Amino acid sequence: MAEFELPFRKALVTGAAGFIGSNLVDRLLAAGVQVTGYDNLSTGSEEFLKDALARPAFRLVRGDTLDPEALRGAAQGCEFVFHLAANADVRFGLQHPRKDLEQNTLATFNVLEAARAAGMQGIAFSSTGSVYGEPSVFPTPEDAPFPTQTSLYGASKLAGEGMIQAYATGFGLRAFIFRFVSILGERYTHGHVFDFVKRLRADPSRLEILGDGQQKKSYLHVQDCVDGIFTALARAQGALNIFNLGCDEACRVDDSIGWICGSLGVEPQRVYSGGQRGWIGDSPFILLDTQRIRALGWKPRLDIRQGVLKTVEYLQANPQLFERR
């Protein structure tokens, strides 16, 4: 992986035991940063932090982002915070609408207050391409007009972005907002590749698919994602920085199914349901413009097909992950 000179030596990572968070923790430690991980372990796994826990530069604090006092305690002495903890259950958001408000929006406020109390220099926030709703411009740039929000998840992340921007303006906190496409790779535990592999392991003869298979999605490997974050932290100049992170391509859901089935050596009957969208809030076309981050020298090492296949290989080698859900 590329080497980066990061502008801080002590960092707090919320959601540290999660998929992206644990990969980020490992990379921060490798870069010589002392890391405090903060996680309530509701969806994350302490096993993902096995290597980190063996290092003196890492400590894990078990706590919830809805607990302001515990969060402030964990933040003391840290210079920078990576806020990754969130409810990422996009599909079932309408079944528990308060969860997105609390775990994504209110929790972001708590993180900002903890950062302010600790005198931190900045924050990096994991937002989402879902904030663009169903855009009219493809690839979609960071300054695209925002249409109607189509998911509570996207709306709650957009609210978090707004608060971060206000804190950057009002309190001088340097802000980095990253709008991700779907991320996959090592320690991946949710999303369509995970779901398809799990179903095909249970029944290789039949695969139920939400939507018509023609939805176009973009994906990014987790190590390329962390490279993008580090590139921005090391090279961006502004006080408020917003970056899309994704591949400059999209694939049909049917294409990714073909790659997955080929890797598993199965040929299931494909059964479609739901029409153009798999569920309310599912965008039928996602493709982000990444020229802004590419101008800083970043580009993904893996294309979408390579990222999907690498993820399938990882899931096959780690079947215990399917027992966690």
DOPA-505244 format. One record per atom (N, C-alpha, C): residue in three letters; x, y, z. Coordinates in steps of 0.02 Angstrom, whole numbers, plus 50000, padded with zeros to 5 digits. Layout:
BEGIN
ALAXYZ ...
***
This chain:
BEGIN
MET500414994150000 MET500005000050000 MET500435006350000 ALA500155011749976 ALA500525017949974 ALA500665020550044 GLU501225024250052 GLU501405027150115 GLU501175034350118 PHE500935036550176 PHE500675043350183 PHE500945046350247 GLU501065052750245 GLU501255056550305 GLU500625059950332 LEU500345057150384 LEU499725059750412 LEU499875065350461 PRO499435070450463 PRO499575076450503 PRO499375075950576 PHE499395069950605 PHE499225069050676 PHE499555062550699 ARG499635061750764 ARG499955055750792 ARG499495051650837 LYS498925054550858 LYS498465051050901 LYS497755051850874 ALA497415046350862 ALA496755046750830 ALA496245042350867 LEU495625044650864 LEU495055040850888 LEU494685038150828 VAL494485031750830 VAL494105028750775 VAL493455025950804 THR492885028850787 THR492245025950808 THR492065020450757 GLY491735015250782 GLY491595009550738 GLY492215005650722 ALA492695005550769 ALA493355002650757 ALA493344995150744 ALA492834991750770 ALA492804984450762 ALA492394982350701 GLY492174987150662 GLY491784985650603 GLY492214983950543 PHE491894982950487 PHE492234981050425 PHE492744986250403 ILE492504992350389 ILE492964997550367 ILE493394999950425 GLY493085000650484 GLY493445003250541 GLY494054999250561 SER493984992650562 SER494554988350582 SER495114988550530 ASN494944988950467 ASN495454989650415 ASN495814996350422 LEU495425001550437 LEU495725008150448 LEU496185008150508 VAL495985004950563 VAL496395004550623 VAL497075001350606 ASP497064995850570 ASP497694992450552 ASP498144997050511 ARG497855000750465 ARG498255005150423 ARG498525011150463 LEU498135013750509 LEU498375019250551 LEU498955016950594 LEU498895011150624 LEU499435008550665 LEU500065007450624 ALA499985004950563 ALA500555003950519 ALA500885010450500 ALA500495015950502 ALA500765022550486 ALA501065026050546 GLY501085022550603 GLY501395025350663 GLY500935029550706 VAL500275028950696 VAL499795032950735 VAL499575028850795 GLN499525032150853 GLN499225029050912 GLN498465029550905 VAL498125023950916 VAL497405023650900 VAL497005021450961 THR496475025250975 THR495965023151022 THR495355020950981 GLY495175014650986 GLY494585012150952 GLY493985012650998 TYR493415014650970 TYR492805015451009 TYR492245011650974 ASP491945006851009 ASP491445002550977 ASP491024999251031 ASN490364998651018 ASN489934995151065 ASN489874987751048 LEU490194985650994 LEU490224978650973 LEU489534975650957 SER489054980050941 SER488384977550923 SER488394974150855 THR488784976750809 THR488844973650742 THR489574972350725 GLY490034975750758 GLY490744974550746 GLY490984968150780 SER491604966250766 SER491884960150793 SER492574961550823 GLU492654959650886 GLU493304960550919 GLU493844956450883 GLU493634951050851 GLU494104946850813 GLU494444950850758 PHE494084955650729 PHE494384959750676 PHE494954964050702 LEU494974965050768 LEU495494969250799 LEU496034965050833 LYS496054958750817 LYS496524954150850 LYS497244956650845 ASP497454958450785 ASP498144960950776 ASP498244967550811 ALA497744971950806 ALA497804978550838 ALA497864977950913 LEU497474973550944 LEU497474972751016 LEU498134970251043 ALA498534967251000 ALA499194964751020 ALA499724970251018 ARG499534976250996 ARG500014981750989 ARG499914986951044 PRO500464989251074 PRO500404994151129 PRO500125000851107 ALA500155002351042 ALA499905008851017 ALA499145008851008 PHE498805003351026 PHE498085003051017 PHE497745001351083 ARG497175004651094 ARG496745002751150 ARG496025002951125 LEU495624998351151 LEU494914997851132 LEU494485000051191 VAL494055004851178 VAL493555007051227 VAL492875004551205 ARG492555000651246 ARG491884998151231 ARG491375003451252 GLY491065006651204 GLY490595011851220 GLY490145013451161 ASP489615016951174 ASP489115018651124 ASP489185025951105 THR489095027551041 THR489125034551020 THR488535038651046 LEU488035035351074 LEU487475038951105 LEU487595040251179 ASP488205038651202 ASP488405039951271 ASP488925045551270 PRO488705051851276 PRO489165057551268 PRO489745057451318 GLU489615055451380 GLU490145055551431 GLU490695050451415 ALA490495044351397 ALA490995039251379 ALA491385041351318 LEU491045044451270 LEU491375046651209 LEU491885052151223 ARG491695056751266 ARG492165062151284 ARG492775059351319 GLY492675054351362 GLY493235051251396 GLY493715047851348 ALA493435044351299 ALA493865040951250 ALA494235045851206 ALA493945051651194 ALA494235056551149 ALA494815060451179 GLN494875060451245 GLN495395064451277 GLN496085062251254 GLY496495067151235 GLY497175065751212 GLY497235064351138 CYS496675063651104 CYS496685062251032 CYS496695068750993 GLU497025068750936 GLU497085074650894 GLU496595074750836 PHE496335068850819 PHE495925068250759 PHE495435062450770 VAL494835062950740 VAL494345057550747 VAL494115055250678 PHE494085048750670 PHE493765045650612 PHE493095042950635 HIS492565045950610 HIS491895043950633 HIS491585039150582 LEU491625032750597 LEU491355027550553 LEU490755023950582 ALA490655024450647 ALA490095020950679 ALA489435023550651 ALA488995018950633 ALA488355020950604 ALA487895014850598 ASN487255016250590 ASN486795011050568 ASN486795011050492 ALA487015005550463 ALA487065005150390 ALA486515000750359 ASP485984999750397 ASP485444995350375 ASP484964999250330 VAL485195000650268 VAL484815004850222 VAL484145001650204 ARG484154995450189 ARG483564991950163 ARG482974992050210 PHE483114991350276 PHE482564990850325 PHE482454997250364 GLY482695002850338 GLY482655009150373 GLY481945011250390 LEU481465009850346 LEU480775011850358 LEU480445007950415 GLN480745002350434 GLN480474998350489 GLN480675001050557 HIS481205005050560 HIS481425008050623 HIS481725014850609 PRO481315019650589 PRO481565026150567 PRO481975029950620 ARG481825028850683 ARG482195032550735 ARG482925030350739 LYS483065024150718 LYS483745021550724 LYS484235025650683 ASP484045027550622 ASP484495031650581 ASP484615038450612 LEU484075041450639 LEU484145047850671 LEU484625047450730 GLU484535042450772 GLU484945041950832 GLU485665039850816 GLN485745034350780 GLN486405031450771 GLN486825035050718 ASN486505038650673 ASN486885042150621 ASN486925049750633 THR486365052750649 THR486355060150656 THR486535062350726 LEU486165059950776 LEU486305062050845 LEU486995059750867 ALA487185053650846 ALA487855051150864 ALA488395055550834 THR488285058150773 THR488785062550743 THR488855068950783 PHE488295071650808 PHE488325077450852 PHE488745075950914 ASN488645070050944 ASN489025068251004 ASN489775067750989 VAL489935065050930 VAL490645064450911 VAL490945071450901 LEU490575075950870 LEU490815082750859 LEU490935086250926 GLU490475085350973 GLU490555088551038 GLU491155085651076 ALA491255079051070 ALA491835075951102 ALA492485078451071 ALA492485079351005 ALA493075081850971 ALA493215089050992 ARG492695093050999 ARG492775100051019 ARG493045100451091 ALA492765096251136 ALA492985096351205 ALA493715094151212 ALA493935089551168 ALA494625087051171 ALA495115091551134 GLY494855096851101 GLY495295101351063 GLY495605098051002 MET495235093450971 MET495495090050912 MET495565094950853 GLN496005093150807 GLN496115097250748 GLN495625095750692 GLY495345089550691 GLY494915088050634 GLY494525081550640 ILE494095080450590 ILE493665074550588 ILE493635071950516 ALA493625065350509 ALA493475062150445 ALA492835058150454 PHE492365059150409 PHE491695056450416 PHE491535051850357 SER491285045950373 SER491085041250320 SER490355042650302 SER490265046550248 SER489605047850222 SER489465042750166 THR489035044450120 THR488805039550071 THR488575042950008 GLY488645039349952 GLY488375041749889 GLY487615041949889 SER487315038849940 SER486575039049946 SER486315046049957 VAL486735050749979 VAL486495057549990 VAL486285060849924 TYR486505058049867 TYR486305060849802 TYR485615058449781 GLY485305054049821 GLY484645051549803 GLY484665048049735 GLU484235050149689 GLU484255047649620 GLU484445053449575 PRO485095054749566 PRO485325060749531 PRO485175060449457 SER485225066249425 SER485115066749353 SER485775067249315 VAL486335067749351 VAL486995068549320 VAL487425062449337 PHE487715059349285 PHE488165053649295 PHE488795054549251 PRO489385053249278 PRO489525052049348 PRO489325058049391 THR489135056749453 THR488865061949496 THR489425065449535 PRO489515072049524 PRO490055075649559 PRO489835077949629 GLU490325080049669 GLU490185082249737 GLU489725088349740 ASP489735092449688 ASP489315098449689 ASP488675097649649 ALA488465091449638 ALA487825090249604 ALA487245092749646 PRO486725095449615 PRO486125097449653 PRO485825091449689 PHE485645092349752 PHE485355086849789 PHE484615086249772 PRO484395080449748 PRO483685079349736 PRO483335077249800 THR482725074849794 THR482355072149852 THR482735066249881 GLN482795066149947 GLN483115060449980 GLN482665054349975 THR482965048649959 THR482565042649947 THR482645037350001 SER483095038450049 SER483175033650104 SER483305037450169 LEU483065034650224 LEU483195037750289 LEU483935037550305 TYR484275032450282 TYR485005031950292 TYR485355037850259 GLY485205039050195 GLY485505044650160 GLY485335051250192 ALA484705052050212 ALA484495058350243 ALA484855059450309 SER484955054150348 SER485285054950413 SER486025056450404 LYS486335053650353 LYS487035055150338 LYS487105062350313 LEU486635064550273 LEU486655071450248 LEU486585076450306 ALA486165074750354 ALA486095078950414 ALA486755079250452 GLY487085073450457 GLY487745073350490 GLY488245077550453 GLU488235077250387 GLU488685081450347 GLU488565088850362 GLY487925090750367 GLY487765097750380 GLY488035100150446 MET487985095950498 MET488255097850563 MET489015098450561 ILE489335093750527 ILE490065094050522 ILE490285100450486 GLN489935102250433 GLN490105108450398 GLN490015114550443 ALA489485114550483 ALA489365120150529 ALA489905120550583 TYR490115114750609 TYR490645114650659 TYR491305116950629 ALA491435115050567 ALA492045117250533 ALA492055124750526 THR491475127650510 THR491425134850502 THR491425138450569 GLY491055135850617 GLY490965139350680 GLY491515138350731 PHE491815132350731 PHE492305130650783 PHE493005129450757 GLY493095129950691 GLY493765129150663 GLY494005121950660 LEU493545117250664 LEU493715110150659 LEU493815108350585 ARG494395105650568 ARG494515103850498 ARG494115097550481 ALA493765097650425 ALA493295092250409 ALA493445088950343 PHE493395082350343 PHE493455078250283 PHE492835073850279 ILE492435074950228 ILE491825070950218 ILE491925066550157 PHE491845060050167 PHE491945055250112 PHE491285051850095 ARG491085052850033 ARG490475049650008 ARG490665043249971 PHE490535037650004 PHE490735031149978 PHE490205028249932 VAL490425024349882 VAL489995019349852 VAL489995013349900 SER489715007749880 SER489735001749922 SER490454999349927 ILE490684998049988 ILE491374995750000 ILE491354988150012 LEU491844984649984 LEU491894977449996 LEU492624975550005 GLY492754969250025 GLY493434966950037 GLY493474962950101 GLU494074962550129 GLU494194958650189 GLU493784961250248 ARG493484956650286 ARG493054958050344 ARG492364960850324 TYR492194960150262 TYR491544962250236 TYR490994957750265 THR490484960750295 THR489974956650328 THR489264958550309 HIS489164963050261 HIS488494964650239 HIS488524967350168 GLY487964966950133 GLY487954969350064 GLY487794963650016 HIS487724965449952 HIS487454960549905 HIS487924954749893 VAL488584955849891 VAL489044950349880 VAL489004945449938 PHE489004948049999 PHE488934943850058 PHE488294939850055 ASP487734943250041 ASP487084939850040 ASP487054934549986 PHE487304936049926 PHE487274931149872 PHE487704925049887 VAL488304926149913 VAL488734920449929 VAL488414916149983 LYS488124919350034 LYS487794915550087 LYS487214911350061 ARG486804914350017 ARG486234910649989 ARG486464904849945 LEU486974906049906 LEU487214900849860 LEU487564895249898 ARG487854896749955 ARG488134891349996 ARG487584886950023 ALA487004890050039 ALA486444886250067 ALA486074882450012 ASP486004885549952 ASP485644882349897 ASP485954884649831 PRO486424880949803 PRO486764882949741 PRO486334882349679 SER485714879849686 SER485284878749627 SER484814884549613 ARG484744889149662 ARG484244894449655 ARG484494900749690 LEU484394906549658 LEU484604912849688 LEU484044918049680 GLU483774920249736 GLU483264925549735 GLU483604932349735 ILE483374936649690 ILE483694943149679 ILE483174948649686 LEU483304953549729 LEU482864959249736 LEU483004964149679 GLY482494965849641 GLY482584970049582 GLY482594965749519 ASP482724969049462 ASP482714965549398 ASP483404963449373 GLY483914964649414 GLY484594962849395 GLY484934967949351 GLN484564973049329 GLN484844978049284 GLN485084984349321 GLN484984984449387 GLN485224990149426 GLN485984990749416 LYS486214996849408 LYS486934998049398 LYS487235000749462 LYS487734997249487 LYS488044999049551 LYS488795000049543 SER489085003849589 SER489805004649590 SER490065002249657 TYR490654999249657 TYR490944996449717 TYR491684998449721 LEU491954998049781 LEU492654999849793 LEU492934995249846 HIS493544992849834 HIS493874988449883 HIS494084992549944 VAL494044989550003 VAL494164993150065 VAL494864996150069 GLN495364992750043 GLN496044995550046 GLN496115001550000 ASP495775001449943 ASP495765007349900 ASP495385013049934 CYS494875011349972 CYS494505016350010 CYS494955019750062 VAL495325015850100 VAL495775018750150 VAL496325022750117 ASP496585020450060 ASP497075024350023 ASP496785031250004 GLY496155031349983 GLY495835037649964 GLY495785042350024 ILE495585039650081 ILE495535043650142 ILE496225046550160 PHE496735042350160 PHE497405044650178 PHE497675049750128 THR497515048850064 THR497725053650014 THR497455060550029 ALA496805060850045 ALA496495067250060 ALA496795070350123 LEU496905066350175 LEU497175068950238 LEU497875071750228 ALA498265068450186 ALA498965070450176 ALA499045076150127 ARG498565076950079 ARG498695081550024 ARG498175087050014 ALA497575086250041 ALA497075091550032 ALA497265097650074 GLN497065103450051 GLN497275109650083 GLN496715113350121 GLY496105112050104 GLY495555116050131 GLY495365114250202 ALA494975118750233 ALA494695117550299 ALA494095112850296 LEU493725113050240 LEU493155108750229 LEU493255105150163 ASN493305098550166 ASN493465094550107 ASN492945089050098 ILE492645088850040 ILE492135083750024 ILE492365079849963 PHE492405073249971 PHE492655069049916 PHE492205063049905 ASN492055061749841 ASN491775055349822 ASN492325050149821 LEU492165044049841 LEU492645038549835 LEU492295032649802 GLY492555030549745 GLY492275024949708 GLY492675023549645 CYS492515018149612 CYS492815016749547 CYS492475021049494 ASP492815022049437 ASP492515026149384 ASP492115021849336 GLU491795016749363 GLU491385012149323 GLU490815009549366 ALA490315006849334 ALA489765003449368 ALA489644996849334 CYS489334992249370 CYS489164985849341 CYS488434984249356 ARG488134980349313 ARG487454977949326 ARG487474972749382 VAL486944972449421 VAL486904967249472 VAL486974960349441 ASP486684959449382 ASP486754952949347 ASP487484951349331 ASP487874956549315 ASP488584955349301 ASP488944952749363 SER488824956049419 SER489154953949481 SER488934946849501 ILE488294945249489 ILE488064938449503 ILE488444933449461 GLY488554935149397 GLY488924930649354 GLY489634929549379 TRP489964934849403 TRP490644934049429 TRP490644929649492 ILE490154930949535 ILE490104927049598 ILE489984919649583 CYS489504918349539 CYS489334911449522 CYS489924907949490 GLY490274911549446 GLY490854908649414 GLY491394906849465 SER491504911149514 SER492004909849565 SER491814903849608 LEU491164903149622 LEU490924897649663 LEU490814891249623 GLY490814891749557 GLY490704885949515 GLY489984883449517 VAL489504888049519 VAL488804886149520 VAL488424889749464 GLU487844886849445 GLU487414889849395 GLU486694889649419 PRO486514894049464 PRO485834893849493 PRO485304896649446 GLN484694894749459 GLN484124898049428 GLN484054904949461 ARG483994910249421 ARG483934916949448 ARG483194918849451 VAL482974920749511 VAL482274922549522 VAL482254929849544 TYR481934934049503 TYR481924941249515 TYR481254943449547 SER481294948549589 SER480694951449618 SER480814958749635 GLY480284962849633 GLY480344969749655 GLY480374974749599 GLY480424972649537 GLY480444977449482 GLY481114980849475 GLN481124987149455 GLN481744990749442 GLN482154991649506 ARG481814992449563 ARG482154993249627 ARG482034987149670 GLY482554985449708 GLY482474979849753 GLY482054981549813 TRP482064987849835 TRP481684990149893 TRP481614997749889 ILE481175000549929 ILE481085007749931 ILE481745010949953 GLY481995015649914 GLY482625018949929 GLY483225015949893 ASP483115010349858 ASP483655007349820 ASP483745011149754 SER484315014349745 SER484435018249684 SER484625013549627 PRO484285014149570 PRO484435009549515 PRO485085010949478 PHE485405016649491 PHE486025018349457 PHE486465022549503 ILE487055019949518 ILE487545023549560 ILE488205023849524 LEU488455029749511 LEU489115030749481 LEU489355037649502 LEU489865037949543 LEU490115044349569 LEU490715046849529 ASP490725053449521 ASP491295056749489 ASP491855057449542 THR492445054749528 THR492985054849576 THR493575059149553 GLN493445063849508 GLN493995067949483 GLN494325072049538 ARG493935074149587 ARG494215078449640 ARG494755074849680 ILE494625068549701 ILE495125064849739 ILE495675062349693 ARG495515060849631 ARG496035058649583 ARG496535064249569 ALA496315070449573 ALA496765076149562 ALA497305076449615 LEU497205073149672 LEU497705072949725 LEU498175066949717 GLY498075063049664 GLY498525057449650 GLY498275050549667 TRP497625050149687 TRP497335043649706 TRP496985040449647 LYS497025033949642 LYS496595030049598 LYS496565022949626 PRO496005019549618 PRO495945012849645 PRO496405007949610 ARG496665003249648 ARG497104998049621 ARG496694992449589 LEU496094991349616 LEU495674985849592 LEU495064988649557 ASP494864985649500 ASP494234987549470 ASP493664983749504 ILE493054984949483 ILE492484982049519 ILE492504974449517 ARG492634971649458 ARG492644964249452 ARG493174961249498 GLN493764964249499 GLN494304961649542 GLN494104962249616 GLY493784967749634 GLY493564968649703 GLY493044963549724 VAL492564962149679 VAL492054957149694 VAL492374950249702 LEU492804948349656 LEU493114941749659 LEU493564940949720 LYS493924946149738 LYS494344945849798 LYS493924945049860 THR493334948249861 THR492884947649918 THR492594940649922 VAL492404937749866 VAL492144930949865 VAL492674926049892 GLU493294926949871 GLU493834922649895 GLU493904923249971 TYR493854929449996 TYR493914930450068 TYR493334927050105 LEU492734927750080 LEU492154924750113 LEU492194917150112 GLN492434914250057 GLN492514907050054 GLN493024904650106 ALA493534908650117 ALA494064906750164 ALA493864908050237 ASN493314911850247 ASN493094913650314 ASN492354912450323 PRO492134906150316 PRO491414904550320 PRO491104906050387 GLN491514906950439 GLN491244908450505 GLN490864915050507 LEU491024919450459 LEU490674925950457 LEU489934925150444 PHE489744919850409 PHE489034918850394 PHE488644916650456 GLU488994914350506 GLU488654912050567 GLU488504917850614 ARG488804923650600 ARG488704929450644 ARG488044932850632 ARG487714931450577 ARG487114935150559 ARG486504930550563 
***
